[in-house]
């Protein structure tokens, strides 16, 4: 994975600070609030492990959460208890990301020796078929994604290190492709040293991503219009190291996790900071390096953390 010296310095600082405790912070403007609900768990205790930014996918039809832990996929019920797991013995292969469509079909992104497969699975994780990509243009011939997201009846295949994404329809037919580094006019040196810390898509097809070393977040519309926000700092509304970026259930607010400040920041669609919640701590409602986010239709926010802290779930209420 590409990393700059600046990113390594930031991560080193995070690891030193992660063991420190803090005080809860709920700051900002407007009637927006966040409160801790529970941590995903099974009968042996809270889920722990190490995972990437896109480790949780939500099946909105039944409000179940699919968590990629190592190469195993664990399914959690509406109340946060594990109810099923599969691929623990790598029946599917080296799964790096998972998505769920509106009908509950599971799509596993599997890295192979030289390329990748997208495997359709039923609700038990049993393979049904491979999704073949069609009409892929030459510029994406060697493209290997590390993240798969299902949104708006489309698949978004993303390589966060290369800062590229390919969009297909539900059958794998190529629809569009994006070179985000080119769109935001990164220099060749910055392109080699950055990469995307997080990636998300809203219901209008706007693609969002963060660049940690630059402390910036970007929104790219389907027509390639770019908006940018964020500045570095340690006060409410600023970024230490921004990571995951998603929208809430109404698509009216943007949530960004900060792995250095251990906060979840909330912005409205005009990119105005509204509030932030969370604090650095090992207590159940504390956060350690929140690296990933997912939101269900009830505005419950699944926060994926570093340091074996697990996946904490917060209820976020959005007002005007």
C-alpha positions in Angstrom: 0.0 0.0 0.0 1.3 3.5 -0.9 2.1 5.6 2.2 3.9 8.9 2.5 6.3 9.8 5.3 3.6 12.3 6.4 1.0 9.6 6.6 3.3 7.4 8.6 4.0 10.2 11.1 0.3 10.8 11.5 -0.4 7.1 12.1 2.4 6.9 14.6 0.9 9.8 16.5 -2.4 8.1 16.5 -1.0 4.9 18.1 0.6 6.9 20.8 -2.6 8.9 21.5 -5.0 5.9 21.2 -4.5 4.7 24.7 -5.3 8.0 26.2 -8.9 8.7 27.4 -10.9 11.8 26.7 -14.2 13.4 27.4 -17.3 13.1 25.2 -17.8 15.9 22.7 -21.1 16.9 21.2 -20.5 20.2 19.5 -21.9 22.1 16.6 -25.0 23.8 15.4 -28.6 22.7 14.9 -30.7 19.8 16.3 -28.3 17.0 15.5 -27.2 14.4 18.1 -25.4 11.1 18.5 -25.7 8.5 21.2 -24.1 5.1 21.8 -26.3 2.1 21.5 -24.2 -1.1 21.5 -21.2 -2.9 20.1 -21.6 -5.8 17.7 -21.2 -9.0 19.6 -21.8 -12.8 19.8 -22.3 -15.2 22.7 -18.6 -15.0 23.6 -18.5 -11.2 23.8 -17.9 -8.1 21.6 -16.6 -8.6 18.1 -13.0 -7.7 17.9 -10.4 -7.9 15.1 -8.7 -5.8 12.4 -10.4 -4.8 9.2 -10.4 -2.2 6.5 -12.6 0.9 5.9 -15.2 -1.0 3.9 -15.7 -3.9 6.4 -19.4 -3.4 7.0 -22.3 -3.6 4.4 -25.9 -3.1 5.4 -28.8 -5.2 4.0 -31.4 -2.4 4.1 -34.3 -4.8 3.4 -33.9 -6.5 6.8 -31.5 -4.1 8.6 -28.8 -6.8 9.0 -25.1 -5.9 9.0 -22.5 -8.0 7.1 -19.1 -7.6 8.6 -15.9 -8.7 6.9 -13.5 -9.9 9.7 -10.3 -11.2 8.2 -11.7 -13.2 5.2 -14.7 -14.4 7.2 -18.1 -12.8 6.7 -20.3 -12.4 9.8 -24.0 -11.5 9.7 -25.5 -9.5 12.6 -29.1 -9.1 13.4 -31.1 -5.9 13.9 -30.1 -5.9 17.6 -26.4 -6.3 17.0 -26.0 -10.1 17.7 -24.1 -12.4 15.3 -26.5 -14.9 13.7 -24.4 -16.5 11.0 -21.0 -16.6 9.5 -19.3 -18.0 6.4 -16.0 -18.1 4.5 -14.1 -18.7 7.7 -12.2 -21.4 5.9 -11.9 -19.4 2.7 -14.6 -21.3 0.8 -14.9 -18.3 -1.5 -11.2 -17.3 -1.5 -9.5 -14.1 -0.4 -12.5 -11.8 0.2 -11.5 -8.2 0.5 -14.9 -6.4 0.4 -18.6 -7.4 0.5 -21.8 -5.7 -0.8 -25.5 -6.6 -0.5 -28.1 -5.7 -3.1 -31.8 -4.7 -2.5 -32.9 -8.3 -2.7 -30.5 -9.7 -0.1 -28.0 -11.2 -2.6 -24.4 -11.1 -1.3 -21.6 -10.0 -3.6 -18.1 -10.9 -2.5 -15.1 -9.2 -4.0 -12.4 -11.9 -4.1 -8.7 -11.3 -5.0 -7.1 -14.0 -7.2 -3.5 -14.5 -8.1 -3.6 -12.1 -11.0 -7.0 -10.4 -10.9 -10.3 -10.6 -9.1 -13.7 -12.2 -9.1 -17.1 -10.9 -8.0 -19.1 -13.9 -6.6 -22.8 -13.8 -6.1 -23.9 -15.7 -3.0 -27.2 -16.5 -1.4 -28.1 -15.6 2.2 -26.1 -18.6 3.5 -23.0 -17.5 1.6 -23.3 -20.3 -0.9 -21.8 -19.3 -4.3 -24.4 -18.9 -7.0 -22.4 -17.5 -9.9 -19.7 -15.1 -10.9 -20.6 -11.6 -12.1 -18.7 -11.1 -15.4 -17.8 -7.5 -16.3 -18.7 -6.4 -19.8 -17.7 -3.6 -22.2 -14.8 -2.5 -20.0 -12.8 0.1 -21.8 -9.1 -0.3 -22.4 -8.1 2.2 -19.7 -9.6 -0.1 -17.1 -8.3 -3.3 -18.6 -5.8 -3.9 -15.7 -7.9 -2.4 -13.0 -8.1 -4.4 -9.8 -10.5 -3.0 -7.1 -10.2 -3.4 -3.4 -13.7 -2.2 -2.5 -17.2 -3.0 -3.8 -20.3 -0.8 -3.0 -23.8 -1.4 -4.1 -25.8 1.8 -4.5 -28.6 3.1 -6.8 -28.9 -0.3 -8.5 -25.2 0.0 -9.5 -21.9 -1.4 -8.4 -19.0 0.9 -7.6 -15.7 -0.9 -7.9 -12.9 1.1 -6.3 -9.2 1.0 -5.9 -8.5 3.5 -3.1 -4.7 3.4 -3.6 -5.0 4.3 -7.3 -7.9 6.7 -6.6 -10.0 5.2 -9.4 -13.5 3.8 -9.6 -15.5 1.8 -12.2 -19.3 1.8 -12.2 -21.3 -1.1 -13.6 -25.0 -1.9 -13.7 -26.5 -4.8 -11.7 -25.4 -7.3 -14.4 -21.8 -6.1 -14.6 -22.2 -4.0 -17.7 -19.7 -1.1 -17.7 -21.4 2.3 -17.2 -18.6 4.8 -16.3 -15.2 5.2 -14.9 -13.4 7.9 -12.8 -9.8 8.9 -12.2 -10.3 11.0 -9.1 -6.6 12.1 -8.8 -6.9 13.6 -12.3 -10.3 15.2 -11.5 -8.9 17.0 -8.4 -5.7 17.8 -10.3 -3.2 16.1 -8.0 0.4 16.4 -9.1 2.2 13.1 -10.0 4.1 13.2 -6.7 0.9 13.8 -4.6 -0.8 11.1 -6.6 1.9 8.6 -5.6 1.9 9.6 -1.9 -1.8 10.0 -1.1 -4.6 7.6 -2.0 -8.1 7.7 -0.6 -8.7 7.0 3.0 -12.4 6.5 2.5 -15.0 6.3 -0.2 -18.8 6.5 -0.3 -21.7 7.1 -2.6 -25.0 8.9 -1.9 -28.4 8.1 -3.4 -28.0 10.7 -6.2 -24.8 9.0 -7.4 -22.4 11.6 -5.9 -19.1 9.9 -5.0 -17.3 11.1 -1.8 -13.8 10.4 -0.7 -11.2 11.7 1.8 -7.5 12.1 1.5 -5.9 11.8 5.0 -2.5 13.5 4.5 -4.2 16.5 2.9 -7.0 16.6 5.6 -9.6 17.1 2.8 -12.9 15.6 1.7 -14.2 15.7 -1.8 -17.6 15.2 -3.5 -17.6 14.3 -7.2 -21.0 14.3 -9.0 -21.7 11.9 -11.9 -21.0 14.7 -14.3 -17.6 15.2 -12.7 -18.2 18.4 -10.9 -15.9 18.6 -7.8 -16.6 20.1 -4.4 -14.0 20.1 -1.6 -14.2 20.8 2.1 -12.2 20.4 5.3 -9.1 21.9 7.0 -6.6 20.5 9.4 -7.0 21.2 13.1 -7.9 19.7 16.5 -11.0 21.8 17.3 -14.6 20.8 16.5 -15.3 20.8 12.7 -11.7 20.3 11.6 -9.8 17.2 10.5 -6.9 15.4 12.0 -6.9 12.4 9.7 -10.3 12.0 7.9 -11.1 8.5 6.9 -14.6 7.1 6.1 -17.3 9.2 4.5 -21.0 8.4 4.1 -24.4 10.0 4.1 -27.2 9.5 6.6 -30.4 7.7 5.8 -32.1 10.8 4.5 -29.1 11.8 2.3 -29.2 15.2 3.9 -26.1 15.0 6.0 -22.5 13.8 5.4 -20.6 11.9 8.1 -16.8 11.7 8.2 -14.8 9.7 10.7 -11.5 11.1 12.0 -9.0 8.4 13.1 -6.7 10.9 14.8 -9.3 12.9 16.7 -11.5 9.9 17.3 -14.6 11.8 16.4 -17.5 11.4 13.9 -18.1 14.8 12.2 -21.5 15.7 10.7 -21.9 18.2 7.8 -25.0 19.3 5.9 -25.3 19.1 2.1 -24.1 22.7 1.9 -20.9 21.4 3.6 -21.5 23.4 6.7 -20.3 21.7 9.9 -23.2 20.8 12.2 -21.8 18.7 15.0 -19.5 16.0 16.0 -19.7 13.1 18.5 -17.4 10.6 20.1 -14.2 10.8 22.1 -11.0 8.9 22.4 -11.4 6.1 25.0 -11.6 2.4 25.7 -15.0 2.6 27.3 -18.0 1.2 25.3 -19.0 4.6 24.1 -15.4 5.7 23.3 -13.7 5.4 20.0 -10.2 4.2 19.0 -9.2 5.1 15.5 -12.6 5.1 13.7 -11.6 3.9 10.3 -14.9 3.0 8.7 -18.6 3.9 8.7 -21.9 2.4 7.5 -25.4 3.8 8.1 -28.7 1.8 8.1 -32.2 3.1 7.2 -32.8 3.9 10.9 -29.8 6.3 11.0 -27.8 3.9 13.1 -24.1 4.5 12.5 -21.8 1.5 12.5 -18.3 2.7 13.4 -15.4 0.4 12.5 -12.4 0.9 14.8 -8.8 0.1 15.1 -7.0 -1.6 18.0 -9.4 -4.5 18.3 -12.1 -2.1 19.6 -14.8 -3.7 17.4 -17.8 -2.1 15.7 -19.7 0.3 17.8 -23.2 1.4 16.8 -24.6 4.9 17.5 -28.0 6.4 17.0 -27.8 9.7 15.2 -30.8 12.0 15.2 -30.8 14.7 12.5 -32.8 17.9 12.8 -33.0 21.2 11.0 
